[in-house]
Amino acid sequence: MSRIGKRPISVPAGVKVEISDQNLVTVKGPKGTLQQQVDPQVHIEQKANELILTIEDEKLLGAKHGLYRALVHNMVVGVTEGFSKTLEMVGTGYRAAAEENGKKLNIAIGFSHPVILDAPENITFETPVQTKIVIHGINKQQVGNLAADIRAIRKPEPYLGKGIKYENEHIRRKEGKAGKK
């Protein structure tokens, strides 16, 4: 049995969880609503302020047990606290600006034109400094995916470290040319 799957999920006050007959879990909270389809062989019970996930066959569904527990837990955390990822831009003239109340992101990253991104639903951009991008949202997968897409616009290069990187990411640096002797 999955060690992660065994742990119950605590549901805080103000969060409403609905489980349909087709194993569609809907979590409503102060920040929004999220839905997740769960495998029919994974059973979800709601007891008081806790959700408990159980499985029928331990050998076949051990991995799914932990997976669905983590997905439902992320939904509960997302509608109460939300998730965020921070990206840093390293390079001369690299800058970003959030526009239209965080619904658009304008990035100048060394191309001949600025890169303009529209935020998906439930996602907002914030630029506390011109070289930092903060992505806020209630869906952990969506926030992480968007952060990876923005990083892929200009990945950090190994010689000077220029590009877009995650906040605490360490870029492995290479030595330049050794020179002639």
N, C-alpha and C positions, 0 to 999 in steps of 0.2 A: 504494500500500500504506500502511496506517496506521502512523504513526511509533510510536504507543503499542503497537500489536499486534505489531510486530517484536521488541520487547524480551522476552527470556526471563523467566520467573517463577522465582525461586530458591525451592526448597523446603527449609526448615530441618530440622535433625535433630528427630525426634520427631513429625513431621507425615507422615501417610500419605495419598497421593492415589490414588484408584481411578477408572479411566475405563471405563465399560461400553460395550457395542456400540451402544447407542442414544444415545451421546454424553451420558450422565449423569455428571457429575463429582462425586465424593464426596471431601471433604477431612476427615480426622480429625486432631485435635490435642489438646493438653492441656486446652483449654477447652471442647471439644465437637466436634460433627459438623455440617457444612453440605453441602447438595446444590444443584447448579445444572444445569439442562438447557441444552445448548449446541446451536446450529444444526448440522444434519448436514453442511453444506458447510464448516464450520470444523473442521479436524483438529487434534487435540491429541496431542502426542507427549511422552513422559517419557524424558529422557536424563539419567542420573545424578541429580543434585539439581536439575534444571531442567525446567520445562514450556515447550514451544514450541508456539505456535499458528500454523497456516498456513491459507491460504484457497485455494479453487479459482479463483474469478473475482474479479480485483482491482477491476474497475469496480463490480460489483454489491454486493460484500461488504466493501468497504473500511471502512465505518462499523461493521459488525458485528465486524470483526476487533479493533478497539480496544475495543469494548464488552465482548466476551466475555473479552478479556485482563484488563480492569479488574475484571470480576466475579469471575473466578477468583483474581486477585491479592488482592482484598478478602476472599475466603474464606480464603486462606492466612494473611493478616494477622489476621483475626478469630479463628481457632482458636488462634493463638499469643499475640497481644497483646490483642486485643479492641478495641472502639471505645467512645467515650464522648462525650456532649454535655452541656454545662453551660448551664442556664437561670438567669436572675436575675429576682427579683420586686422591682418598684419600686412602693411605695405604702404608706401608713400602714395598719398592721394586716394586711398581706399576709404570709402565712407558709405553710410546707409542712413536713410531717413524714413520714418514711419509717416504715412499720409492718410488722410480721411479717417481719423480716429482709430488708427491701427489696422485698417482694412487693406491697405496697400503698403508695399515696401519698395522703396526706390534705392537700388544699389549701384554705386559707381565703383567698379572693380578693375579698371584698367582696359576695358573694351572701348571701342569707338562710340558706343551707345550705352546709356544706362539700362540696367536690368530691372524691370518692374514686375513684381509678383502680387497677385491678388490672394488674399487670405481665404481659405475655405471656411465653411460655416463652423461656428464655435471656436475659431482661432483668431487671435489678435497679435499684432506685432508691436514691439516697443523698442525705442532706441534711446536709452539713457545717455549714451555718449555716441558720437558719430561712428565710432569703430566697434560698437557692441550692438548685437541684435538679440532681443529676448522674445521668444515665442511662447505665448500663453494659450492654454486650451484645456478642455475637460477630457479629451480622449488621448490617452498616453501614446497609443500607436500612431495616431495622426500627428501629434506634436513631434514625435521622434522621426517620422517619415519626412515631414516638412523640413526639419532641421538638417537631415541628411541630404535632401534635395538642394537646399541652399548651400550647404558645404560643397556639394558636387559642382557648383558653378565655377569655383576656383579653389581646388584642393590645395592645401599647403605643400609647397615644394621643399625638398630636403636640403637644399643648399643655403638659402637665405631664410626659409620659413615663411615666405610671403604667401598669402592666401586667406581662406576662411577656415577657422578651426573651432572646435568645441572649447568651452571656457577652460577646463582643466586638462586639456589634451596636451600631451608631450609629443613634440615633433622630433623624430630622430634625425639628427643633422649629419650630413656627409661632408667630408673634407673636399675642398676644391682641388684644382689642378696642383700637382706637386711642384711643377716648375722644372726648368731644364737645368742640368748641372754642367 
